[in-house]
Amino acid sequence: MNLEQVSAKKTFGGTQIKLKHTSEVLHCDMTFSVFLPPNALAGEDVPVIYWLSGLTCTDDNFVEKAGAQQYAAETGVAIVCPDTSPRGDTVPDDAEKAYDFGLGAGFYVNATEAPWSTHYHMYDYVTKELPAVLEGSELPLDAGNCSIMGHSMGGHGALTIALKNPGVYKAVSAFSPICSPQNSPWGEKALGNYLGADKAKWEQYDTCALIPGAEERLHILVDQGQDDNFLVNQLKPELLQAACLEAKHPLTLRLHAGYDHSYFFIATFIVDHIAHHADALWS
């Protein structure tokens, strides 16, 4: 196991750790962050919440801005934060260095189109390799008892991953998710480049397209700010609401006046999401 500790900081009686390893799936070095609550440091293997971040983010944004460690410490759960894309000099990026594609914008899919297909397999990284790394490590984690949440692009990732892997995740939630990438300019660009022009292939990574055939009716919690600049053109929670209503899929969609797309919004309501996950993980 080629797992290297980059840093460790004590916080709320637990430890915030940054780790580095060589990814066989992404063909590059990757960092990820883990918060271990006090009960884990006392020797208890604890359940895991995966957090998937949004466009331009790394594994640091949630760790430094969401204020989640306090609530994770109180409920005794670990939080694992992967990066948002492969990294390194050999990893291709958007030709114009745009923020919405390439580095920092892996969209949690397995790319099939060159040159992206060599490195951009974030779906397999999150669902297969990273859990295997955690299982093989000495970290005090019950990695098989897990849930998943995320923000924006990461909200899309969390929802699609939970829907595509019935029985794996005990809970799922999202802040400001891209609800239907095939109906979003961000998603059209990403899926078109990573997967090609055949839009039928895009549906496997579209929450609204996956809802009707979902094998498990895992309750979805979504918080969305009504002053979010991306609400109308990119996020479209009304499409998720309609898909869930049609399929009778359980959804709690909370709309919040005055809140935007930022981590100020996430920090305000993260306590509810941690509670949502902890209740399922400890049940």
C-alpha positions as CSV (number, residue, x, y, z in Angstrom):
1,M,0.0,0.0,0.0
2,N,1.7,3.2,-1.3
3,L,-0.2,5.5,1.1
4,E,1.8,8.6,2.3
5,Q,0.6,11.0,5.0
6,V,1.0,14.6,3.8
7,S,-0.3,16.3,6.9
8,A,-2.4,15.8,10.1
9,K,-4.2,18.5,12.1
10,K,-6.0,18.0,15.4
11,T,-9.6,19.5,15.4
12,F,-12.7,18.9,17.5
13,G,-10.9,16.1,19.3
14,G,-10.3,14.3,16.0
15,T,-7.7,14.5,13.3
16,Q,-7.9,16.0,9.8
17,I,-5.5,14.0,7.6
18,K,-4.3,14.5,4.0
19,L,-3.0,11.4,2.2
20,K,-1.3,10.8,-1.1
21,H,-1.0,7.7,-3.2
22,T,-0.4,6.5,-6.8
23,S,-3.7,5.8,-8.5
24,E,-3.7,2.8,-10.9
25,V,-7.1,3.9,-12.2
26,L,-6.2,7.5,-13.0
27,H,-2.5,6.8,-13.8
28,C,-1.3,9.7,-11.6
29,D,-0.6,10.6,-8.0
30,M,-3.7,11.6,-6.1
31,T,-4.4,13.3,-2.7
32,F,-7.4,12.8,-0.6
33,S,-8.4,14.0,2.9
34,V,-9.9,12.1,5.8
35,F,-11.4,13.4,9.0
36,L,-11.2,10.9,11.9
37,P,-13.6,11.6,14.8
38,P,-12.5,11.1,18.4
39,N,-14.0,7.6,18.7
40,A,-11.9,6.5,15.7
41,L,-8.8,7.7,17.5
42,A,-9.9,5.7,20.5
43,G,-9.8,2.5,18.5
44,E,-13.3,2.2,17.0
45,D,-13.7,1.5,13.3
46,V,-16.2,4.2,12.2
47,P,-18.5,4.6,9.2
48,V,-17.5,6.7,6.2
49,I,-19.2,9.6,4.5
50,Y,-17.8,10.4,1.1
51,W,-17.9,14.1,0.1
52,L,-17.6,14.9,-3.6
53,S,-16.7,18.5,-4.4
54,G,-17.6,20.7,-7.3
55,L,-15.9,22.4,-10.3
56,T,-12.4,23.9,-9.6
57,C,-12.2,22.3,-6.2
58,T,-9.6,20.0,-4.7
59,D,-9.9,17.9,-1.6
60,D,-9.1,21.0,0.5
61,N,-12.2,23.2,-0.2
62,F,-14.7,21.2,1.9
63,V,-12.2,20.5,4.6
64,E,-11.4,24.2,5.1
65,K,-14.7,25.8,4.5
66,A,-17.7,23.6,5.3
67,G,-17.3,23.4,9.1
68,A,-18.2,19.7,9.0
69,Q,-15.6,18.4,11.4
70,Q,-17.5,19.5,14.5
71,Y,-20.7,17.6,13.5
72,A,-18.7,14.6,12.3
73,A,-16.9,14.5,15.7
74,E,-20.2,14.7,17.5
75,T,-21.8,11.9,15.5
76,G,-18.7,9.7,15.3
77,V,-18.4,9.4,11.6
78,A,-15.4,9.9,9.2
79,I,-15.5,12.1,6.2
80,V,-13.4,11.1,3.1
81,C,-12.8,13.8,0.5
82,P,-11.3,12.8,-2.8
83,D,-10.0,15.3,-5.4
84,T,-12.2,16.3,-8.3
85,S,-10.0,15.1,-11.2
86,P,-6.7,13.4,-12.0
87,R,-3.7,15.7,-11.7
88,G,-0.2,16.0,-13.0
89,D,1.9,17.2,-16.0
90,T,0.8,14.3,-18.2
91,V,-2.9,14.7,-17.5
92,P,-4.7,16.6,-20.4
93,D,-6.6,19.8,-19.6
94,D,-9.1,22.0,-21.4
95,A,-7.4,23.6,-24.4
96,E,-8.5,27.0,-23.3
97,K,-7.9,26.3,-19.5
98,A,-11.6,26.8,-18.9
99,Y,-12.7,26.0,-15.3
100,D,-15.6,23.8,-16.3
101,F,-13.7,21.0,-18.0
102,G,-10.5,19.0,-17.6
103,L,-8.4,19.6,-14.4
104,G,-10.7,20.1,-11.5
105,A,-13.7,19.0,-13.5
106,G,-13.7,15.2,-13.8
107,F,-17.5,15.0,-13.4
108,Y,-17.2,11.6,-11.7
109,V,-17.5,9.7,-15.0
110,N,-15.3,7.1,-16.8
111,A,-14.2,8.9,-20.0
112,T,-14.2,6.8,-23.2
113,E,-12.9,9.4,-25.7
114,A,-9.2,10.2,-26.3
115,P,-7.3,11.9,-24.9
116,W,-9.4,11.9,-21.7
117,S,-9.9,8.1,-21.5
118,T,-6.3,7.5,-20.3
119,H,-6.7,9.4,-17.0
120,Y,-10.3,10.6,-16.5
121,H,-11.9,7.6,-14.7
122,M,-13.2,9.4,-11.6
123,Y,-16.3,7.1,-11.4
124,D,-14.1,4.0,-10.9
125,Y,-11.8,5.9,-8.6
126,V,-14.6,6.9,-6.2
127,T,-16.5,3.7,-6.4
128,K,-13.7,1.1,-6.6
129,E,-10.1,2.2,-6.1
130,L,-10.5,4.7,-3.2
131,P,-12.7,2.3,-1.1
132,A,-10.1,-0.4,-1.7
133,V,-7.3,1.9,-0.6
134,L,-9.2,2.7,2.6
135,E,-9.9,-1.0,3.2
136,G,-6.3,-1.9,2.8
137,S,-5.0,0.9,5.0
138,E,-4.6,1.0,8.8
139,L,-7.1,3.8,9.1
140,P,-9.8,3.0,11.8
141,L,-12.6,2.9,9.3
142,D,-15.6,0.6,8.7
143,A,-15.3,1.4,5.0
144,G,-18.1,-1.0,4.0
145,N,-20.5,1.1,6.0
146,C,-20.7,4.2,4.0
147,S,-22.8,7.0,2.5
148,I,-22.2,9.8,-0.1
149,M,-22.9,13.5,-0.6
150,G,-21.6,16.4,-2.6
151,H,-21.9,19.9,-4.0
152,S,-22.7,21.0,-7.6
153,M,-20.7,18.8,-9.9
154,G,-20.1,16.7,-6.8
155,G,-23.8,16.6,-6.0
156,H,-24.3,15.2,-9.5
157,G,-21.6,12.7,-8.7
158,A,-23.1,11.7,-5.4
159,L,-26.6,11.2,-6.7
160,T,-25.6,9.2,-9.8
161,I,-23.1,7.0,-7.9
162,A,-25.7,6.2,-5.3
163,L,-28.3,5.4,-7.9
164,K,-25.9,3.2,-9.9
165,N,-24.8,1.2,-6.9
166,P,-27.8,0.0,-5.0
167,G,-27.1,-1.4,-1.6
168,V,-23.7,0.1,-1.3
169,Y,-24.5,3.5,0.2
170,K,-26.7,3.9,3.3
171,A,-27.6,7.5,2.5
172,V,-27.2,10.2,-0.2
173,S,-27.6,13.9,-0.2
174,A,-26.5,16.9,-2.2
175,F,-26.1,20.7,-2.1
176,S,-27.0,22.5,-5.4
177,P,-26.5,19.5,-7.6
178,I,-26.4,19.5,-11.4
179,C,-29.6,17.5,-11.6
180,S,-29.5,16.7,-15.3
181,P,-26.1,17.1,-16.9
182,Q,-27.5,16.4,-20.4
183,N,-29.7,19.4,-19.9
184,S,-27.0,21.7,-18.5
185,P,-24.3,23.6,-20.5
186,W,-21.7,22.3,-18.0
187,G,-22.8,18.8,-18.5
188,E,-23.2,19.0,-22.2
189,K,-19.5,20.1,-22.5
190,A,-18.2,17.6,-20.1
191,L,-20.2,14.5,-21.2
192,G,-19.8,15.4,-24.9
193,N,-16.0,15.5,-24.5
194,Y,-15.6,12.6,-22.1
195,L,-18.1,10.3,-23.6
196,G,-18.6,11.4,-27.2
197,A,-21.5,12.8,-29.2
198,D,-23.9,9.9,-28.7
199,K,-26.2,11.3,-26.0
200,A,-27.6,7.9,-25.2
201,K,-24.3,7.3,-23.4
202,W,-24.8,10.4,-21.3
203,E,-27.9,9.0,-19.6
204,Q,-25.8,6.6,-17.4
205,Y,-24.5,9.7,-15.7
206,D,-27.7,11.7,-15.5
207,T,-29.6,11.6,-12.2
208,C,-33.0,12.4,-13.8
209,A,-32.5,9.6,-16.4
210,L,-31.5,7.1,-13.7
211,I,-34.3,7.7,-11.3
212,P,-37.0,5.8,-13.2
213,G,-35.0,2.6,-13.3
214,A,-33.5,2.8,-9.8
215,E,-33.3,-0.6,-8.1
216,E,-33.2,1.0,-4.7
217,R,-35.5,3.9,-3.5
218,L,-32.8,5.5,-1.3
219,H,-34.2,8.8,0.2
220,I,-32.5,11.8,-1.5
221,L,-31.9,15.0,0.5
222,V,-31.2,18.1,-1.6
223,D,-30.6,21.7,-0.4
224,Q,-30.7,24.5,-3.0
225,G,-30.2,28.2,-2.6
226,Q,-32.7,30.3,-4.4
227,D,-30.1,33.1,-5.1
228,D,-27.8,30.7,-6.7
229,N,-26.4,32.2,-10.0
230,F,-26.4,28.8,-11.6
231,L,-29.9,27.7,-10.5
232,V,-31.8,28.3,-13.7
233,N,-29.3,27.5,-16.5
234,Q,-27.2,24.7,-14.9
235,L,-28.7,23.1,-11.9
236,K,-32.5,22.7,-12.6
237,P,-33.8,21.1,-9.4
238,E,-37.3,21.1,-10.9
239,L,-36.2,18.3,-13.3
240,L,-35.1,16.2,-10.3
241,Q,-38.4,16.9,-8.5
242,A,-40.4,16.0,-11.5
243,A,-38.4,12.7,-12.1
244,C,-38.8,11.7,-8.5
245,L,-42.5,12.5,-8.4
246,E,-43.1,10.5,-11.6
247,A,-41.1,7.5,-10.3
248,K,-42.4,7.8,-6.7
249,H,-38.8,8.1,-5.6
250,P,-38.4,9.7,-2.1
251,L,-37.0,13.2,-2.2
252,T,-36.7,16.1,0.2
253,L,-35.9,19.2,-1.8
254,R,-35.4,22.3,0.4
255,L,-35.2,25.7,-1.3
256,H,-33.6,28.5,0.7
257,A,-34.3,32.2,0.0
258,G,-31.2,34.4,-0.1
259,Y,-28.6,31.7,-0.3
260,D,-26.2,31.3,-3.2
261,H,-23.8,28.6,-4.5
262,S,-21.0,29.2,-2.1
263,Y,-19.6,27.4,0.9
264,F,-21.4,29.9,3.1
265,F,-24.5,28.1,2.1
266,I,-23.0,24.7,2.6
267,A,-21.7,25.6,6.1
268,T,-25.2,26.8,7.1
269,F,-26.9,23.5,6.4
270,I,-24.1,20.9,6.7
271,V,-25.3,19.9,10.2
272,D,-28.5,18.6,8.7
273,H,-26.7,16.5,6.1
274,I,-24.3,15.0,8.6
275,A,-27.3,14.1,10.8
276,H,-29.1,12.6,7.8
277,H,-26.0,10.4,7.1
278,A,-25.1,9.5,10.6
279,D,-28.7,8.3,11.4
280,A,-28.5,5.9,8.5
281,L,-24.9,4.8,9.1
282,W,-25.5,4.1,12.8
283,S,-28.9,2.4,12.4
